[in-house]
Amino acid sequence: MEYVIEMLNITKMFPGITANDDITLQLRKGEIHALLGENGAGKSTLMSVLFGLYQPEKGIIKKEGKEVKINNPNDANDLGIGMVHQHFKLVHNFTVLQNIILGVETTKNGFLKMDDARNKVVELSNKYGLMVDPDALIEDITVGMQQRVEILKMLYRDNDILIFDEPTAVLVPHEIDELMKIMKDLAREGKSILFITHKLNEIKAVADRCTVLRKGKYVGTVDVAATTKVEMSEMMVGRKVHFAVEKNPCVLGAPDFEVKNLVVPSKRSSKKAVNNISFAVRKGEIVCIAGIDGNGQSELVYALTGLGPVESGQILLKGKDITKMKVRDRNVLGMSHIPEDRHKDGLVLDFTLSENLILKKYFAPEYQHNGFINFEARDAYAERLISEFDIRSGQGIKTVVRCMSGGNQQKAIVAREIDYDPELLIAVQPTRGLDVGAIEYIHKQLVEQRDAGKAVLLVSLELDEVINVSDRILVIYEGEIVADLKPEETTPQELGLFMSGSKRNEVKA
């Protein structure tokens, strides 16, 4: 069997950790090959070695049977290898076209020749159904569209080996379906695809074979059609995983959090992002706000947490009006927030893990004296959270958070926010980009908060999560609540109709 790419016995080390330990991966021409593993299993590291971002300590790479040396991404591009990174590498104030040609510009007498490039981009966009506007600014287009720009960057460079690193972590359900179709079309054209994920449904939908890594080691390669999701999940985490969320009926207390006639302005248009929303979350229940991305959920959460403006209306926590309160005052009163964008709102990426874990408590008397931080107390607190929440990092509390895997960054935020012992936990996309083991763990944490009599407001795009975790579902569409549903009485199909605006109920908060 001729392989288009072979990574043989690859070992890659970082301070305090062996990220890849003697791993072999073989890719056939025209196949979609999934790379499956928990957060921090070494998947992105292995692909970064193939793309020339890292040099391995041991092992060789072959292309079509010949050994090759990939010193940097330019070498990878020359060999026809392209990569869409988990966190996109785009210049936000450039246009789509400028981003695509960046680094491979055609010039004449020192001037950029854009016409040929534009024609090629439009042709590729039409051929693969990408529907990208070459003149749009990156900062003005959706995350799903930004990903298509990254795919076009690879196609523009005539790459025939395409690496997708967690490509669906930031996409909504219909964008995921579209991406799966694009990947199948690319494979049909003869492109070979390496697809990093930990979503078993997606592997079953598109992949031909799947290689599993666990804690930096190679576990095995399986034929996807002949392997069940349960078998793959056990290979990935090394134990049985419960896909169903186990929870008892909720015991409702008094309303802990109330939103009355809330109106939030939109940055993009004169229409309101949130239009006269009212709802309450009681102690001991998980209320989920479900909707397709871009229907006002982000602006709503920003208003509730104090990160964004409120035009009119009231927000009450424990009976107190917090509408104009500062973020810290809301936190001290009992609000915790797992944000949608972990890099922008959840972490200080160049701080260490211990510094990030103490961010909500460093000013408390037990962690500082006369304005000076008590480092021993801070580090002991961080060590406890790392142990309790199984946060994995190369150098423990000293690890710079930027160097951690996305899933472990997420676990750090969840640990900090839940350990704060809040009255109200606002969790936005809490399992985005996490593997099945971590998802199971975080769902359990949310249910534990609810069972301890806390109010939990969950905002999610994942239909399975919405139906399995919540006690009540509020559907948001174009800034308004259009349905108040009980999960046990609704189906994913019905929920989808409400989310797309095809159906609505009159809602009484």
Phi, psi and omega in degrees: 000122178277124177259142179283326176223136172230127172250113189248121174054047183281128173236127178227127183242148170235167180307120175082001184207140170262104186286321177232123186241093175058057185259136175241131181222132182233127184247128178271157178293134175077008180257156169257113186248114181276144175243110190248141177178161177295170172300130179082013180282347178108011184294306182296324179299314181299317180289329177292330174294315180295328182272000175085009179281332177233152173254130181284153175287325181218159174105164181229159176242133176240141171244123182049045174086348181255135179293135179233155176246123181246097185276336182200172182299334177295320175300318181298315179299319180298331179271003179084020180257125178237159183218131169260113185281158180300316175254113192301149181254073183236150176267114193292332181261016171260161175281170176304311182299316181298321179295320184293320185270355184305121180097341177228043184289145172263127180232156174222123183052038177083359180253143178292135174256103187267339189297312180299317181299315181300315181298318181294319180296315180297318180298314179295318181300317180290318183301318184259010177064037184274338173052047182259136177273114186295340184263357180288145174282142181303319185294344182262357184251160184291165178300320179299320178292322179300322179295322178296326176297318178298320179294318179297326177302318180291316183292325180297327180274008180059033177291139176244357172242114189247126179255124175249114182262108180048055190291342184257002185301329184250013185256154175269165189308315184289330177291325178297315179301317181295319180297318180301319179296317180299316181297318179296319179298319180297317180295321178299328179285354180102003175286150177251131189239131169255127193233102179279128178200169164226022177261110188292328179299320182291321178298315180297327184285323188234337191276148175271312177229164183219127175256132184251131174246146174219122180050044175084357182248154178281127179261319180164167176239131184234158172278121189298317183299330185264005185236135181278163178297323180297316180297317180294320181293325178292321176299322185288313186255351175079014177202173176286141179244136177270115181281331179279145177273122182271119176206148177276164175303146184281150176250108189278137173253202181286158174300126184258334186219125182230139177238125186237118173049046185282131175237128180236131181289158176261143176285332192266334184211178180280346176292150179283137177290321176233125190240094172060053180270136172226135173194167177226150172240126183265160173302138175082018175223153173252113176258129181250131172264115184247142178181163174286144183307140176092015179255020175105356182297317183297315180295323178299312182296319178301319180292317182295325186267355179090006181272348181220170186281156172240130179276314177201168182105182186226144173237125182240130174237124183054035178083353181264141177283114182249012188308322184251010182289150174289161182302311183298321181296324177294319179299312183297327179288340175129025179254133171241153187218115170266107191280162181293318183252101187295329181283322185279316189243352188254332188221154166259103195298331181265006171272161177284171179299317182294323179294322179290324182289337183264001189305330182265357186231356189300337183269357179288150186306325183287348182247358177207157177222120182052038176087357178257129184288137174273099188294326180297314180295319180299313184291324178295320178297315181296317179301319181296315181294320180300319181288314184293322186256009176052052178273123185255131179205156187297320186238030176059224185296340182274352182297132172287129190300329179303331185275356182273159177291155182304319182294322179285331171299317181296318179299324180297318179294315181300317179300310182299315186285323181284322181292344178294349179055061187280160169284322181232126175249117175261114184244113183253118181047051189295339183251015181299125176077015181256156178275171187301323180296316181289324178297314179303317182295314184290322175300320179297319179297318180297317180294322178298320178299315180296318181291339177275008176087016178271161173265132180237125174249112182257134174241120187214150174257350185274112185301320180300316181296316181303311186284323185281328189263327191276157172264336179211141182242125171253122181265128180254133178217123181049045173080006180232149174280119185252354178199147175235106192239153170265128184301325183288347181252009182232159178246160176303325181295315180295318179300319179299322179295317177297317183295328182271000177085006182283345186213145175208151175250156169280127187252133172249118183289000000 
